[in-house]
Amino acid sequence: MKDSADTRLGRAMAPLSAAHPGQSGAYPLARGADAFVARLVLAEGAERSLDVQYYIWRNDTTGRILLDHLVRAADRGVRVRLLIDDLGTAADDTHLLLIDQHPNIQVRLFNPIAARRARMLGTVAEFGRVNRRMHNKSLTADAQATIVGGRNIADEYFEAKSDLDFADLDVLAVGPVVQQVSDSFDLYWNSPAAIPISALVSKRMTDVEVSRSRAALADYGESQRASTYAEALRNSTLAKELQAGELTFFWGEAEALYDDPAKITQAPEDQTTHLLPRLGQITNSTQSELLIVSPYFVPGKVGVEYFQKMRARGVHVVVLTNSLAATDVAAVHAGYRRYRRALLESGVEIYEVKPTARRPDDDAKRAGSRSGLAGSSRASLHAKVFTFDRRALFVGSLNLDPRSVALNTEIGLVFASPELASQVATEAMNAVAGSTYRLELVPPGPATSRRIEWVEQENGQELRHSNEPGASVWRRFQVWLMSLLPIESQL
């Protein structure tokens, strides 16, 4: 919506934009609670439109609370457009139909399975088509503010699940880049692959069913207001900064990079619709340091050769990814493991996140790490961040693996902000010491060949592991077996 300058958000952004002409502002959302608060704030503040695009949206605590806020916005007259990936979410059609029947809410599914009552069979029957998914993640209010990053809508992304925490990073952005994200949403919304839920399912809910569903959603939202999680949201770093009027953006030139939705209909090797070539131009200009944070990292032979060339011209290349014990997708680790030795031999530094990374203590919570690397009782890295010479950074949904690069669609924001890029890179590297294993090639011994060791710091002591630490023999065997299968193009 280009006529939203007179909205509450538009008026709030006007003096900031005037002070930074032509630039966009970015506020990093590393802590899960802060990231969720930001989404609620945009939903509550919207007056004209909410454009919401996600790969996964679960019907759990955070999913229902945010959905309740979207419905409340629609009740105020806000136009809400919800675009979700059909296979990634596997949402209940009846639930979506109930939401869609609100006069101010439209729900579309991206690349949906035709067989709604036999989804598994439909997936197998149409595998070539439904294997291509929309992995984008964004929420935009009044075309004035947007949140883009790696988080889906589920408890594990927002510190609302005690046994699992996906360490992630989003950015709250304002300024000209927001219109680019809005244009991206419109492109996907109007794509032939975005099908209205009402066109897929002929059933229509009765007014009584709609009223009951709406009441249940509202009641659930009210019941959560006194919960421990709601208290954590009220005490989040972002909530405090918003209340004090102290939210400080990093300013600089910015660009939204996104795949064309037509990517899912084209051959994987056809890059005319891909964001990667544009990101490659930025990477090619990197002179001194490239930091890659990618939970699913499968560089392939082409990627290994690319990083070898970067090392040959003196670029310090650092990769931060999941260990076998921390990853939630063992098959991806099977693809990644075959390239570690070649990368290490070329001088690439590799760090793997431990599954035991702890939540920061109360002091660290108040300080508010921006790196997105602080974990919980069982942590798994999910952030997708690249920094270039600590002068610019990319934050988005793109993993460096064949699926993100060639099969699924992705989005991300590039910010030319040395202050922000340096801060994110510095905090990422500071988190490395206690939360990761450093991979190291050990010289061959009298009876052994050169091998990889995993080095960690524990209570001031250096510990070395000759096998993937924290993973059982059975899990290591499974990954080894999967590494023999010709599945890399699907990872």
N, C-alpha and C positions, 0 to 999 in steps of 0.2 A: 504494500500500500504506500503510494508515494504522497498521499495527502494526510499523513499522520503527524506532521510537525506540530499541530495544535493539540495533540494528546498530552496527557500527563508525562509520559515518558519522553515525548518530543520536546516539551518545554524544559524538562530536566536536563536533556542532552544539549540543548541549544547553546548555553554558555560554555560548555566544555568544548563543543565543536568550534565555536568562535575563537576560543583560546588556542586551538590546535588546527588551523585550517588545512584541509586536505588530508589530515591524518586520522587514524583510527586508534581507539583506546582498547587495551586488553587488561583484564584482571584474571590472573590464574586461579583456578579452582582445584586445588590439590586434595584437600580433605573432603571426604564423602559427604559429611554433614553440610559443609559450606556449599558444595555443588548442588545438593538437594534444595537448600534454602534459596539459592539463586533462582532455581526453576520455579519455586513457589512464588517468589517475589515478582517474577515476570508475569506469571499467570494472574496474580492478584492485581498487578498494575496495568495490565492491558485494557484498552478501551475500544479498539477497533478490530484487531486480528491477533490470532495465535496460530502460527504454522509449526506443526510438530511432526518430526520425521525420525523414526527409530527402527533399528533392526530387531530388538527384543523389547517387549513390554510385558512384564509378568503381573499376575493378579495377586501380588503380595502386598505388604504394608505400604511401601513407597509407591508401588504401581497404583494402588487404590486411592492413596492420599492425593497424588498428583492428578489422577483422573477426576477426583471430586473437585479439585481446583479448576480444572478445565470446564467441567459442567457448570460450576458457579460463574465462571467468566461468561459462558454462553447464556446463562440466565440474565446477565447484565446487558446482553445484546452484542457481545463480542463474537465475531465470526471465527469459529475454531475449525481448522482443517487438520485431521490426523491421518498421516500416511505411515503405515507400518509394513514391514516385510512379512509376507504370509508364512514362509517356511521358518524363518528365524524366530518368529513369535509363536506360531502355532496356536493363535488365540482362539477362544471359543466364539463361533459365529453368532450365537444367540446374544452373548454379552455385547459384541460389537454392534449388532443390529439395534439393541436397546439404546446405545449411545447415539447411533446414527439417526435415530428418530427424533432427536432434539432438533428443533427448527434451525438452530444456529450452529449445529455440528455436522460435519461431513466426514465420513470415514472411508478411506480407500486402502486396498491391499496391493502391494507391489508384487507383480509376477505370481499371481495366486495359483494354487493347485485347483484344477477343474473339478475333481471328484471331492466334494466337500465332506461327504459321509464316509469316505474310504481314503483318507489322506495318504496313508502309507502306500497303498496300492497305486494311488495317483502319482505319488512321487516316483515310484519305480517305473511306472508306465511312461512318464514324461521326463525322465531323468535329465536328458540333454537340455531341456528348457528350464526346469525348476532348479537345476544345479547352479544357476546364475542368480545371485541374490543382491539385494540392496542393503549394504552395510552402513550406510550414512546415519549420522546422529546429529540432530540440531533441534533447537527450540527458539523460535523468533517471535518477539512481541511487538506489534504495531510497526514493524520494519524499522524499529529504533534501537533494539538491543537483541542480541542473539547469544546462545550458548552452543558451542561446537567443541567436540572432543571425542574421547573414547568410551564414555559411559553409556550403557543401555539403561533402561528403566527396570531395575530389580534391586532387591535389598542388598545384595553383595557388593554393589557399586557405591552405596551411600552409607556405609558403616552401620547398617541396620540388621546385620546378620552376624551373630556372635561367633560362629565357627568358621567364617570365611570372609575375607576382605580382598576385593580386587583393587589394588593400588592403581590409581588412574589419574588423568589430568584432563580437565576441560578449560576453556577460556570463556569468560563473559566479555563480549566485544560490543563496542559502540562505534559510531562514525560511519564513513562511507562503505566499509567492508560489509556492514549489515545488509545493505541493499544487494550486494553480490550474493549473499547467502539467501536472501529472499528470492532473487532471480533463479538461483539454483533450485529452490523448493518449487517454484512455479514450473520449471522445466520438468521436474519429476512428477509433479501433480498432474500435469497435462500430458504426460507420456502415455502411449498406448498400453504400457505395462501396468499403469495405476488404475485398478478397477474398483468402482464403488462397491462396497459390501452389499448394497441393496440389489445390485445387478447379478451378484453371485448366488444369493439366497433369496428365494421368492417369499419366504415366510415373513409375515409382518407381526410385530408384537402388539398386543392390545394395549389400550390406554391404562388399564389396571396393571398390567405387567410392567409397563414403563414407569408408572408411579411407584410401584413397590421397589423396583430396582433402584430408582433415584433415591427413595427414602432410605434403603439399606446402605447405599453408598454414603449418603450424608450422615447417617447414624454411625457408620464406621469411622468416618473422619472425626466426628465429635468424640467418639470413644477413645481416640488416640491422643487427644489434646493433653491428657494427664499422664501419658506414658513416659517411660524413661527416655525413649527415643525423641519424643517431642521436646522434652526438656533439653536434650543434647542439641537439637536444632535451634532452640531459643538461645542457647549459650554458644553457638558456633562463632568462629572468628568473623565470618561475614555478617552474621546477624548483629554482632556488636558494632562492627564498623558502619553498617547501614544505620543503626540507631543513633550513632554518634556523628553521622554525616562525614565519616572519615574514609570512605572508599576511594582509593587512589589508583588510577589507571596508569599503565605504561603506554606512552604514545609513540606512534611512528607510522610509516607507510605499511599498508597491509593488503593482502590479496587472498580471496577465497579460491582454492583449487578444488575442482570436483570433476569426476567422471561424467560424461554424458550418459543418461540412462539407456541410450541405444547401445551402449557397450555390451549389454547382456544378449544382444542379438547378433553380435559380430564375432568373428574368429578371435580367439584369445591373443593371437600374435598381431592382430591389427590394432595399432596404438593410436589411431586417429581420434578416438573418443576418450583416451586415457589422460589422467592428470599426471602420470609419472614422468612423461617427457618434460613438462614444465618444472617439476620438482628436480629433475635431473640437471636442468640448466643451472639451478641454484647450487646444487651439489658440485657441479663441475667448476664453479667459481670459488669453491672453498680452498683456502690457501694453507691454513695451519692446523685446524682441528675440526673433525666431524664426530659428533656424538649421536649415536643411534640408540634409542630406547624403543624396543619392539618386543612384545611378549611372545609373538610367534615369528620366528626369524629363520627363513629358509632362503639363503641368497642364491642358490643354484650356481652352476659353473660360471655363468655370465656375471653374476654378482661378485663371486670370489675374484674373478679377473679384474673387475672394476675396482674393488678395494685394493687389490695388489698394485694397480697402477697409481692409485692415490697414495699409497705408502711409498712407492718408488719416487714420487715427486715431493716427498717430505711431509705429507699430511698425517697428523696424529689421528688415528681412527679408533674409536672406543665403541664397543657394543655392549649393551645391557639387555639381557633377556632372562627368561625363566630357566631355572634348573629343572631337571627331570622330576624332582620331588615336589616342585612348586607348580608346574604346568598343569592346566586342566585339559590339555589336548595332547595325549602321548604320541599320536600319529605325527603331529607337527614336529615334535622333538626328534622323532625318528628321521625326518627329513633334514633337520638342522644338524644332527650329530655328525653326518658324513662330511661336513664342510669345516668343522672346527679346526682340524689339524692344519689344513691349507691356510686358513686365516691367521692362525697363530704363527705359522712359519713365515708369513709375510710381515709380521710385526703388528697385526691388529690385536688390540687388547679386548679380551672377552671377560665379562662378569656375569654370573648367573645368580639370580635372586633365590635366597633360601626360603623354604616354606615356613620357617619359624620366625620370620621377621615380626617384631613386636609392634603393637600400637604404641605410639609415643605417649609418654606420661603427661600429666596434666599441664606441666610447664611447657612442654613441646606443643601441646594442643593450643595453648594460648598464643604461643609464638606463631603457629600456623605455617608449617612447611609448605612450600609451593612446588616441590619437586614431584609430588604424587607418588613417592616411593615408600612412605611409611606404611607398615602392614598391620596385621592383627594376629589372632590366635592361629589361624592358618592363612598365610598370605599368598597371593598370586599376582604377579605383575600384569597389568592390562593397559597401561599408558602407551600411547604411540606419539613419540616426540623426537624430533631431530633438531640439533642446533648446529649452526654453521659459523665457524670462527668466533663463536660467542657474540655474534653481531645480529643474527637473525635466527628464528626458529619456526618450525612447523609443528602444529598440534592438530590432530584429527583422528580419523577412524582407520587410517591406512597402516596395515602391518606390512613388513617387508617379507612377504611370502607369495608364492604363485597365485593363491586364491585372491588375495587383495589386489595384486598387480594386474592379473589377467582375467579373472572371472567375475568377481563381485564389483559393485560400484562403491566409491568412497568419496569422502570430503575432508578438507582440512583448511586451516588458515595459516598463512605465512605472515609473520610480523618482523619488520626490520626495526628491531628495538634492541640495541646492544645491552641496555640495562636489564631487560627482561631475559634475554637469551643467556647472558652471563649469570644471572641469578639462578635460573633453572639448571644450567649446566653445573654450576658450583655446588648447588644443593644435591643434585643427582650424584656427583662424585663424592660428596661428603657422606652420603648415605651408603656408599659402596662398602666402606670398611667393615661395618658391623652386620650388614644385611645381605651380603653376597659371598659367593665363592669366586676367587680369581683363578682363571685357568692358566696353566703354565706348562710349557713343554720341557720335559726333563731330559737331559742328555742320556744317551744309551749307556748302560753298564756292561760289565763283562759278559753277562748272560741275558741281558734285556735290550730290547730295541727302544728307540725314543718313544716316550709315551706322554699322555696328558695327565697332570695332577690337578686336583681342586684344592686351593689353598684358602683357609679361612682364619679369621682372628677371633679367638674365644677367650674371654677373661685375660686379655693381654698376652695370650700364647698363640703361636702359629701352629695350626693343625693342617696336615696334608692327607689327602685321600687319593687312592689310586683308582677307585671306581666312583661312579656318580653317587655322591653322598646323599643320605636321607631316603634313597630309593631301594626297595626290596630287590632281591635277586630275581624274583618273578617279574617285577615291573621292568627291570633292565632287560630281561630276556624277551618280554613282549615288544619292547621298543626295538631291540636288535632284529627280531623277526619281521616287524613292520618295515624296517629299513631295507629289507630285501625285496619288498613289493614295489611294483611300478606305479606308485600312486602320487609321486611328487607334484604333478601338475594339479592335483586336487587339494593340496595342503594349504 
